[in-house]
Each structure stands twice: as structure tokens, then as C-alpha cells.
Amino acid sequence: MSKVIGIDLGTTNSVVAVMEGGEPVVIPNSEGGRTTPSVVAFTKEGERLVGQVARRQAITNPENTIFSIKRFMGRKHVEVSEEEKLVPYKVGPDSNGRVQVTIPNAENETFSPPEISVMVLQKMRQTAEDYLGTKVNQAVVTVPAYFNDDQRQATKDAGKIAGLEVLRIVNEPTAAALAYGLGKNSLRRKLPSLIWVGVLMISRSWNWVMGYSRSSQQTVIRT
């Protein structure tokens, strides 16, 4: 049976984890970090960069470095006027009025937020496959509780394009409830594990919750 990974597809950083020997493992990326910047960049040479290497060159290549794309997932351009002011890259509407970004270094090619998210998810999937030494085809992906149906579907679509069967899109507050023992019976048959923004994971036996702080400190809380 193939491994199911948990992905925190974050606005700023993303994290991937897996259950090993009954214990949760946050998987380090190729740079050795446990968090991967949710950043995609396009260079003048036509190279596409994802993660830390993309973030490093953001100051010198702002119009071609895409970050915080999660803010635009599944949204129409008319809804994001305030968010648009916060980014240096070009944001505009596609033919259906949904958000798209234009990349000068890619001959002004346009990408939707899910298409940019695909690139981050592919990076997380590759990180997991390099660590596990096997193909990964299934994942649980977290989203903010405020995400509407369009935003959730956009996230699921991104996972599918990235080659992942998204078993479940999980609300962030759900983990807090699970940590206090709520909903165990109803969910234990559906998911082998959950990874959470922050990040939290619920064990197969449902007797502990793993938290992962932004300072890269891992903590296991027994329930």
C-alpha cells in the first residue's frame, strides 16, 4: 500500500509529512529545511524555480516571482483589489473574470492560481518521494476554514494536476477539535493521518497530536 502524505499548502510556506512506524515525520526538503517557501519564480533564462531558491532571488526579480498565490485561489479578479496591491507581480482577470498572473520572463504567459499551486505541490510531492524512495499518489491537503467551495475545488484541482489523488480537503480548525477527542469515530475510518497548518497530525491510533511550529519545533501531545 502506497504512503499517504499530508500537505500544508500554506500562504507563505508549505510542509509535507508522513507516518512512519506509527510516528509522524515532517520531511525535510532538498535544502534541508522542514518548511518550503510557497514561492515560484521564472528567470530570464527560462528556468522555473520553486521554494527557497525562488525566494532568494525575489528582490531582484519581483515581477516574475509569485508568492502568496493562495490568497487568489478560486477567486474572481473583482474580489481581490486589496490583495492585488500587496504583490509586485501583475494580477488581472482571465476570460471568465477569475484571477490570473502574467509572467514577463515567460513571454507574458498567464497562469491561474491553481497552476502556480501545482508547481508548489509538485515540489512537495518530489520532496516526499525523494525521502520515501517510492512514488506518492495520495495526499490530504489542508485549507483555511474560510475557504469557500470554489477555493476548495481549486485546491483539489491543483492536487490532481500535480499527480495527487486528494483524499480529503481538511479545514484547519478540525485538528483542534480532534486534539480534544472530538469526531474520532467518524473520521478514523476515512483518513490514515491528518497534517495541519501549524502543523498538526493525528496518529492512526488517535492517541496523540503532533504540532509543528513556525520556528521548526516539533511537539507531540498525548490525548
C-alpha positions as CSV (number, residue, x, y, z in Angstrom):
1,M,0.0,0.0,0.0
2,S,1.4,3.4,-1.0
3,K,2.1,6.1,1.5
4,V,-0.4,8.9,2.0
5,I,1.2,12.2,2.6
6,G,-0.1,15.2,4.4
7,I,0.5,18.6,2.9
8,D,0.1,22.0,4.5
9,L,-0.2,24.2,1.4
10,G,0.5,27.5,3.1
11,T,0.3,31.1,2.0
12,T,3.9,31.7,3.0
13,N,5.4,28.2,3.5
14,S,4.4,24.6,2.8
15,V,5.1,21.5,4.7
16,V,4.8,17.8,3.9
17,A,4.7,14.9,6.4
18,V,4.2,11.2,6.5
19,M,3.5,8.5,9.1
20,E,6.5,6.1,9.7
21,G,6.4,3.3,12.2
22,G,3.5,4.8,13.9
23,E,5.2,8.2,14.3
24,P,4.8,11.4,12.3
25,V,7.7,12.6,10.3
26,V,8.0,16.1,8.8
27,I,10.0,15.6,5.7
28,P,13.0,17.9,5.0
29,N,13.3,19.3,1.5
30,S,16.4,19.2,-0.7
31,E,17.8,22.2,1.1
32,G,17.4,20.5,4.5
33,G,14.6,22.7,5.7
34,R,11.3,21.4,7.0
35,T,9.3,24.2,5.5
36,T,9.4,25.1,1.8
37,P,8.6,28.7,0.7
38,S,5.4,28.7,-1.3
39,V,7.2,30.7,-4.0
40,V,7.5,30.2,-7.7
41,A,9.8,32.3,-9.9
42,F,10.7,32.5,-13.6
43,T,14.2,33.6,-14.7
44,K,15.3,35.4,-17.8
45,E,16.9,32.2,-18.9
46,G,13.5,30.5,-18.9
47,E,14.2,28.4,-15.8
48,R,11.4,27.9,-13.3
49,L,12.4,27.9,-9.6
50,V,10.3,26.7,-6.7
51,G,10.9,27.1,-2.9
52,Q,13.9,28.6,-1.2
53,V,15.8,29.2,-4.4
54,A,12.9,31.2,-5.8
55,R,12.6,33.2,-2.6
56,R,16.3,34.1,-2.6
57,Q,16.0,35.9,-6.0
58,A,12.7,37.7,-5.3
59,I,14.2,41.1,-4.6
60,T,16.0,41.2,-7.9
61,N,13.2,39.6,-9.9
62,P,9.9,40.8,-8.3
63,E,7.6,40.9,-11.3
64,N,8.4,37.2,-12.1
65,T,8.3,35.9,-8.6
66,I,4.9,34.6,-7.4
67,F,4.2,34.3,-3.7
68,S,1.0,34.4,-1.6
69,I,-0.9,32.9,-4.5
70,K,-3.2,31.1,-2.0
71,R,-4.9,34.5,-1.4
72,F,-6.2,34.3,-5.0
73,M,-7.3,30.7,-5.2
74,G,-10.7,30.3,-6.7
75,R,-11.5,34.0,-6.6
76,K,-12.6,36.5,-9.2
77,H,-10.5,39.5,-10.0
78,V,-13.1,41.9,-8.8
79,E,-12.8,40.4,-5.3
80,V,-9.1,40.8,-4.8
81,S,-8.4,44.6,-5.3
82,E,-6.9,44.9,-1.8
83,E,-4.8,41.7,-2.1
84,E,-3.5,42.8,-5.5
85,K,-2.0,45.9,-4.0
86,L,0.2,43.7,-1.8
87,V,2.1,41.9,-4.6
88,P,4.6,43.3,-7.2
89,Y,3.6,40.9,-9.9
90,K,0.9,41.5,-12.4
91,V,-2.6,40.3,-11.4
92,G,-5.5,40.5,-13.8
93,P,-8.7,38.8,-14.9
94,D,-9.0,35.8,-17.4
95,S,-11.8,35.5,-19.9
96,N,-14.1,34.3,-17.1
97,G,-13.2,37.1,-14.7
98,R,-11.1,34.9,-12.5
99,V,-7.6,35.8,-11.3
100,Q,-4.6,35.1,-13.4
101,V,-1.0,36.3,-13.2
102,T,1.2,37.4,-16.1
103,I,4.9,36.5,-16.2
104,P,7.1,38.8,-18.3
105,N,10.0,36.3,-18.3
106,A,7.7,33.6,-19.7
107,E,6.8,35.8,-22.8
108,N,3.9,37.2,-20.8
109,E,2.3,33.8,-20.4
110,T,-0.5,33.8,-17.9
111,F,-1.1,31.3,-15.1
112,S,-4.1,30.7,-12.8
113,P,-3.6,30.4,-9.1
114,P,-4.2,26.6,-9.2
115,E,-1.5,26.3,-11.9
116,I,1.0,28.1,-9.7
117,S,-0.1,26.0,-6.7
118,V,0.6,22.9,-8.8
119,M,4.2,23.8,-9.0
120,V,4.5,24.1,-5.2
121,L,2.6,20.8,-4.8
122,Q,4.9,19.1,-7.3
123,K,7.8,20.3,-5.2
124,M,6.2,18.9,-2.0
125,R,5.4,15.6,-3.7
126,Q,9.0,15.3,-5.0
127,T,10.3,16.0,-1.5
128,A,8.2,13.1,-0.2
129,E,9.2,10.8,-3.0
130,D,12.9,11.5,-2.6
131,Y,12.6,10.8,1.2
132,L,10.5,7.6,0.8
133,G,12.2,6.3,-2.3
134,T,8.9,5.5,-3.9
135,K,6.1,7.1,-5.8
136,V,3.4,9.0,-3.9
137,N,0.0,9.3,-5.4
138,Q,-2.3,10.2,-2.5
139,A,-2.5,13.2,-0.1
140,V,-4.5,15.0,2.4
141,V,-4.4,18.8,1.9
142,T,-5.3,21.5,4.4
143,V,-7.2,24.7,3.7
144,P,-8.3,27.6,5.8
145,A,-11.8,27.3,7.3
146,Y,-12.9,30.4,5.5
147,F,-12.3,28.9,2.0
148,N,-15.5,28.6,0.0
149,D,-16.4,25.8,-2.3
150,D,-14.7,27.4,-5.3
151,Q,-11.5,27.8,-3.3
152,R,-11.6,24.2,-2.0
153,Q,-12.2,22.9,-5.5
154,A,-9.4,24.9,-6.9
155,T,-7.0,23.4,-4.3
156,K,-8.2,19.9,-5.1
157,D,-7.8,20.6,-8.8
158,A,-4.3,21.7,-8.2
159,G,-3.5,18.5,-6.4
160,K,-4.9,16.4,-9.2
161,I,-2.9,18.2,-11.8
162,A,0.2,17.7,-9.6
163,G,-0.4,14.0,-9.9
164,L,-2.0,13.5,-6.5
165,E,-5.3,12.0,-5.5
166,V,-6.5,14.4,-2.8
167,L,-8.3,12.1,-0.4
168,R,-9.7,15.0,1.6
169,I,-9.5,18.7,1.9
170,V,-9.4,19.4,5.6
171,N,-10.4,22.5,7.5
172,E,-7.8,23.9,9.8
173,P,-9.9,24.1,13.0
174,T,-10.8,20.4,12.6
175,A,-7.4,19.4,14.0
176,A,-8.0,21.4,17.2
177,A,-11.3,19.5,17.7
178,L,-9.6,16.2,17.0
179,A,-6.9,17.1,19.5
180,Y,-9.6,17.2,22.2
181,G,-11.1,13.9,21.2
182,L,-14.0,15.1,19.1
183,G,-15.0,13.3,16.0
184,K,-12.6,10.4,16.4
185,N,-15.0,7.6,15.4
186,S,-16.4,9.4,12.4
187,L,-13.0,10.2,10.9
188,R,-10.8,7.3,11.9
189,R,-12.2,5.2,9.1
190,K,-11.7,7.9,6.5
191,L,-8.1,9.1,7.0
192,P,-4.9,7.4,7.9
193,S,-3.5,10.7,9.2
194,L,-4.0,14.4,9.2
195,I,-1.5,17.1,8.8
196,W,-2.3,20.6,9.8
197,V,-1.4,24.2,9.4
198,G,0.8,25.0,12.2
199,V,1.2,21.9,11.7
200,L,-0.7,19.1,13.5
201,M,-1.1,15.4,12.7
202,I,-3.4,12.8,14.2
203,S,-2.0,9.3,14.7
204,R,-3.5,6.2,13.3
205,S,-4.5,5.1,16.8
206,W,-5.9,8.6,17.5
207,N,-4.0,8.8,20.8
208,W,-1.7,11.8,20.1
209,V,-1.5,15.0,18.1
210,M,1.7,16.3,16.6
211,G,2.3,20.1,16.4
212,Y,4.8,21.8,14.2
213,S,5.6,25.4,14.9
214,R,6.9,28.1,12.5
215,S,10.2,28.0,14.5
216,S,10.6,24.4,13.3
217,Q,10.0,22.9,16.7
218,Q,8.1,19.6,16.7
219,T,5.9,18.6,19.6
220,V,3.8,15.6,20.3
221,I,0.8,16.0,22.6
222,R,-0.8,12.9,24.0
223,T,-4.6,12.9,24.0
